[in-house]
């Protein structure tokens, strides 16, 4: 009996862990979506609670590393939510479940569009809003979008066939990303498979001329490099290095490398000073359009009002975040700089002898002229080296993004 019980525990743990496995590097979007759906189906059989299913689908989708894969998977996932509703004897809620699946898919579309612009160094509100509108167009299950996604997935996986009508649809029509390059089905790790080399920079720290180009390199084969210039620790949601970075102003550059075995390197950082140059002043206000609707994807700058240290912080704590700029409609200030912003810590680890401390926070919402505006965004901060705690200092800024069109007046 003890043996059977142990086997049951092991089997249950193995099935539960499947939902947290990220796809192998080089897996095509179609294959990622199918694999994620198979895992989600197995998980759904063990669930009867609608909230559990919703959370599992969101967690599984967040592990996929391409916009196409997330879109395909979330399209399939509505059936799982409907099945869970019927298991509860709540068939009337199946349509609502599909709507929630659509909302999740829209949120990922917004995040993908914003990430693409940020990778290009674009932060302006009009550009963000335009990209989000393009990404959301036709996302109600239209045939043209599905055909385009399947065609791109086929191209990325090296297949030659396409869905009928897909050749008439371009990425610019729907706001979707361009097709990924044909993947390598096997990506070996040379050297020590349990480590990833730290990135290195082609230019030493110190004074440099405006226009200096900095290259980042990692000796680990097939490692992907991600970087930030805003003081936060890079993650796989940061800008991916794809070529030289031009230094025109004083810059603090941080980079990580992620190997094909999904291990991450230590953080490498460097500072450059450009004499006689001043970085452009950030925008002083967020402008609400004349129609009174704050558009999804609008960037809103926030800042910390107090210091926060990984030695004392705990998961679930609500850091004191405030608006770092006014939100205005015309000359009327709807929310002044310094107004509170809702956020929470999702990770808080103190340092140890072998590892630095770290802090991770998510931004949730802000109240604006009596309206509750949903936001998304967040950052990660890691201690400078092993044994050092992460400390977020007051006045450090981050970007949040409006999660859905919100009428203000």
C-alpha positions in Angstrom: 0.0 0.0 0.0 2.8 2.4 0.9 4.4 1.7 -2.5 1.2 2.4 -4.4 0.7 5.6 -2.4 4.2 6.7 -3.2 3.7 6.0 -6.9 0.5 8.0 -6.8 2.3 11.0 -5.3 5.1 10.8 -7.8 2.7 10.5 -10.7 0.6 13.4 -9.5 3.7 15.6 -9.0 5.0 14.7 -12.5 1.8 15.6 -14.2 1.5 18.8 -12.2 5.0 19.8 -13.2 4.4 19.4 -16.9 2.5 22.6 -17.0 5.6 24.5 -16.0 8.0 23.1 -18.6 9.0 25.7 -21.2 9.3 24.6 -24.8 12.7 23.5 -26.0 14.6 26.2 -28.0 13.9 25.9 -31.7 10.4 24.3 -31.3 8.1 25.7 -34.0 5.0 27.8 -32.8 2.6 25.1 -34.0 4.5 22.4 -32.1 4.7 24.6 -29.0 0.9 25.1 -29.1 0.1 21.5 -29.6 2.4 20.4 -26.8 1.0 23.0 -24.4 -2.5 21.9 -25.3 -1.8 18.3 -24.7 -0.4 19.1 -21.2 -3.3 21.4 -20.5 -5.8 18.6 -21.4 -4.1 16.2 -19.0 -4.2 18.8 -16.3 -7.8 19.7 -16.9 -8.9 16.1 -16.2 -7.7 16.6 -12.6 -9.6 19.8 -12.1 -13.2 20.7 -11.5 -12.7 24.3 -10.4 -13.0 26.9 -13.1 -10.5 29.3 -11.4 -7.9 26.5 -11.3 -8.3 25.8 -15.0 -8.1 29.5 -15.8 -4.9 29.9 -13.8 -3.4 26.7 -15.3 -4.1 28.0 -18.8 -2.5 31.4 -18.1 0.6 29.7 -16.5 1.0 27.4 -19.5 0.6 30.2 -22.0 3.2 32.3 -20.3 5.8 29.6 -20.8 5.5 29.8 -24.6 8.2 31.9 -26.2 6.5 33.2 -29.3 3.4 35.3 -30.1 2.1 32.8 -32.6 2.3 29.8 -30.2 0.5 31.7 -27.5 -2.3 32.8 -29.9 -2.8 29.2 -31.2 -2.8 27.7 -27.7 -5.2 30.3 -26.2 -7.6 29.7 -29.1 -7.6 26.0 -28.3 -7.8 26.5 -24.5 -11.4 27.8 -24.6 -12.6 24.2 -25.0 -10.9 23.2 -21.8 -12.7 26.0 -19.9 -16.0 25.0 -21.3 -15.4 21.4 -20.3 -14.6 22.4 -16.8 -17.8 24.4 -16.7 -19.8 21.4 -17.7 -18.0 19.2 -15.1 -19.4 21.7 -12.5 -22.8 21.5 -14.0 -22.6 25.1 -15.2 -23.0 24.8 -18.9 -24.4 28.4 -19.1 -21.0 29.7 -18.2 -19.3 28.1 -21.2 -19.7 31.2 -23.3 -18.3 33.4 -20.5 -15.3 31.0 -20.3 -14.7 31.5 -24.0 -14.8 35.3 -23.4 -12.2 35.0 -20.6 -10.0 33.0 -23.0 -10.4 35.8 -25.6 -9.4 38.3 -22.9 -6.3 36.4 -22.1 -5.4 36.1 -25.8 -5.9 39.9 -26.2 -3.7 40.6 -23.2 -0.9 38.5 -24.7 -1.4 40.3 -28.0 -0.9 43.6 -26.2 2.2 42.4 -24.4 3.7 41.1 -27.6 3.1 44.3 -29.5 4.6 46.4 -26.7 7.6 44.1 -26.4 8.4 44.4 -30.1 8.4 48.2 -29.9 10.5 48.3 -26.7 13.0 46.0 -28.5 13.3 48.8 -31.1 13.7 51.4 -28.4 10.3 52.9 -28.9 8.3 54.1 -25.8 6.0 56.8 -27.2 2.3 56.5 -26.4 0.9 57.0 -29.9 3.3 54.3 -31.3 2.2 51.9 -28.5 -1.5 52.5 -29.1 -1.1 52.1 -32.8 0.7 48.8 -32.4 -1.8 47.5 -29.9 -4.8 48.4 -32.2 -3.1 46.5 -35.0 -2.3 43.5 -32.8 -5.9 43.3 -31.6 -7.5 43.6 -35.1 -9.2 40.5 -36.2 -8.5 38.7 -32.9 -12.0 37.5 -32.5 -11.2 34.2 -34.3 -11.2 35.5 -37.8 -10.3 33.0 -40.6 -7.6 35.4 -42.0 -5.8 35.5 -38.7 -5.9 31.8 -38.1 -4.7 31.1 -41.7 -1.8 33.6 -41.3 -0.7 32.0 -38.0 -0.8 28.5 -39.4 1.1 29.6 -42.5 3.8 31.3 -40.4 4.0 28.2 -38.1 4.4 26.0 -41.2 7.1 28.2 -42.6 8.9 28.4 -39.3 9.0 24.6 -39.0 10.2 24.1 -42.5 6.9 22.8 -44.0 6.0 23.9 -47.5 2.2 23.7 -47.4 0.0 26.6 -46.3 -3.6 27.0 -45.4 -5.9 28.3 -48.2 -6.0 32.0 -48.4 -3.0 32.5 -46.1 -0.9 33.9 -49.0 -3.2 36.9 -49.2 -2.5 37.9 -45.5 0.6 39.8 -44.5 1.9 40.3 -41.0 1.3 44.1 -41.3 -2.4 43.4 -42.0 -3.0 41.8 -38.6 -0.2 43.2 -36.4 1.3 39.8 -35.8 5.0 39.2 -35.7 6.9 38.0 -38.8 7.6 34.3 -39.2 10.4 32.9 -37.1 13.5 31.5 -38.8 13.5 27.8 -39.5 14.5 26.2 -36.2 17.4 23.8 -35.6 15.7 20.7 -34.2 18.8 19.8 -32.1 20.7 22.6 -30.3 23.7 21.0 -28.6 25.4 22.6 -25.6 29.2 22.5 -25.9 31.4 22.7 -22.9 29.8 22.3 -19.4 26.0 21.7 -19.9 25.3 22.9 -16.4 26.7 26.5 -16.8 26.3 29.4 -19.2 29.1 31.9 -19.7 28.6 35.5 -18.7 28.1 38.0 -21.5 31.1 40.2 -22.4 31.1 43.7 -23.8 33.3 44.9 -26.7 33.9 48.3 -25.1 35.4 48.8 -21.6 33.5 50.9 -19.1 34.3 54.6 -18.7 34.2 57.6 -21.0 33.1 57.0 -24.6 32.2 59.2 -27.5 28.6 59.7 -28.6 27.7 57.1 -31.2 30.0 54.4 -29.8 28.7 50.9 -30.7 28.9 48.2 -28.1 28.7 44.5 -29.0 27.7 41.8 -26.5 29.0 38.3 -26.8 28.6 35.0 -25.0 31.0 32.0 -25.4 28.2 29.5 -24.8 27.0 28.1 -28.1 23.5 29.1 -29.1 22.9 31.3 -26.0 20.4 34.1 -26.3 21.4 37.4 -24.8 18.9 39.8 -23.2 19.8 43.3 -21.9 18.4 46.4 -20.2 19.5 50.0 -20.0 17.1 51.2 -17.3 18.7 49.9 -14.1 16.5 46.7 -13.8 17.8 43.2 -14.2 17.3 41.6 -17.6 14.9 38.7 -18.0 13.6 36.9 -21.1 11.0 39.6 -21.4 13.7 42.3 -21.9 15.1 43.4 -25.2 16.9 40.5 -27.0 20.3 41.4 -28.3 20.4 41.4 -32.1 23.2 43.7 -32.9 25.4 46.6 -31.7 23.9 49.0 -29.1 24.6 52.7 -29.8 25.6 54.7 -26.8 24.6 58.4 -27.2 24.1 59.3 -23.5 25.4 58.1 -20.1 24.3 54.5 -19.9 24.1 51.6 -17.4 24.0 48.4 -19.4 23.1 45.0 -17.9 23.0 41.7 -19.8 22.3 38.0 -19.2 22.8 34.9 -21.4 20.2 32.1 -21.6 21.6 28.8 -22.9 19.8 26.2 -25.0 19.4 24.1 -21.8 17.4 27.1 -20.4 20.0 27.8 -17.7 20.8 31.5 -17.1 24.2 33.1 -16.7 25.1 35.5 -14.0 24.3 39.2 -14.6 27.0 41.3 -16.2 26.8 45.1 -16.0 28.8 48.1 -17.2 28.6 51.9 -17.2 29.4 54.4 -20.0 29.8 58.1 -19.7 29.4 60.4 -22.7 30.9 63.8 -21.8 28.7 66.8 -22.7 25.6 64.9 -23.5 22.2 64.9 -21.8 19.6 62.2 -22.1 16.2 63.4 -23.5 13.8 64.5 -20.7 11.0 62.0 -20.1 7.5 62.9 -21.0 5.9 65.0 -18.3 2.3 63.8 -18.7 0.1 61.0 -20.1 -2.6 62.5 -22.4 -6.0 61.0 -22.4 -7.7 61.4 -25.9 -10.5 63.8 -26.4 -13.1 60.9 -26.5 -12.1 60.2 -22.8 -11.0 56.6 -23.4 -7.5 55.7 -22.1 -6.3 53.2 -24.7 -4.9 49.7 -24.1 -1.1 49.8 -24.4 -0.6 53.4 -23.2 2.6 53.5 -21.2 2.5 55.1 -17.8 5.7 55.8 -15.8 5.6 54.9 -12.1 8.2 55.3 -9.4 9.0 53.9 -5.9 8.2 56.1 -3.0 10.3 54.1 -0.5 13.3 51.9 -0.4 12.7 48.1 -0.7 15.2 45.5 0.4 15.2 41.7 -0.4 16.4 41.0 3.2 13.1 42.2 4.7 10.6 42.1 1.9 8.2 39.2 1.5 6.0 37.8 -1.3 2.6 39.5 -1.3 3.9 42.8 0.1 2.5 45.9 -1.6 5.4 48.3 -2.4 4.7 52.0 -2.4 4.5 52.8 -6.1 3.2 56.2 -7.3 2.6 57.9 -10.6 5.8 59.5 -11.9 3.9 61.8 -14.3 0.5 63.5 -14.4 -2.4 62.0 -16.3 -4.3 64.7 -18.1 -7.1 65.3 -20.5 -6.5 68.7 -22.1 -5.5 71.0 -19.3 -7.4 69.0 -16.6 -5.3 66.8 -14.4 -7.1 63.6 -13.8 -4.4 62.1 -11.6 -1.4 64.0 -10.3 2.1 62.8 -10.1 2.5 61.0 -6.8 -0.9 59.3 -6.8 -0.8 55.7 -5.5 -0.4 52.8 -7.9 -1.4 49.2 -6.9 1.4 46.6 -7.1 2.6 43.5 -5.4 5.8 41.6 -4.9 5.8 38.2 -6.6 9.3 37.1 -5.5 11.5 38.2 -2.6 14.6 36.2 -1.8 17.3 37.3 0.6 20.9 36.8 -0.4 22.9 33.8 0.5 26.6 32.9 0.4 26.1 31.4 -3.1 23.4 33.6 -4.6 22.4 37.3 -4.6 19.0 38.5 -3.3 16.2 39.3 -5.7 13.0 41.2 -5.9 10.2 40.9 -8.6 7.1 43.0 -8.6 3.9 43.3 -10.8 1.9 46.5 -11.3 -1.8 46.0 -11.1 -3.9 49.2 -11.4 -4.4 52.9 -10.7 -7.5 54.9 -9.8 -8.1 57.7 -12.2 -11.0 60.2 -11.9 -13.0 57.7 -10.0 -12.3 54.9 -12.5 -10.3 51.8 -11.9 -7.7 51.4 -14.7 -6.2 47.9 -15.0 -2.4 47.9 -15.7 0.2 45.3 -16.3 4.0 45.5 -16.1 6.7 44.9 -13.6 10.5 44.4 -13.3 13.1 42.3 -11.7 16.1 43.4 -9.6 18.9 41.2 -8.5 21.8 41.9 -6.1 25.1 43.0 -7.7 26.7 39.6 -6.9 26.5 36.6 -4.6 25.9 37.6 -1.0 24.4 41.0 -1.9 20.8 41.8 -1.4 18.7 43.5 -4.0 17.7 47.0 -3.0 15.1 49.1 -4.9 15.8 52.7 -4.1 13.2 55.4 -3.8 12.6 57.3 -7.1 13.6 54.3 -9.3 11.1 54.3 -12.2 9.4 51.6 -14.3 6.8 51.4 -17.0 3.3 50.1 -16.6 0.9 49.7 -19.5 -2.9 50.1 -19.7 -4.4 46.6 -20.0 -7.7 47.4 -21.6 -9.5 50.4 -23.1 -10.9 52.3 -20.2 -13.5 55.1 -20.5 -12.5 57.8 -18.0 -15.5 60.2 -18.5 
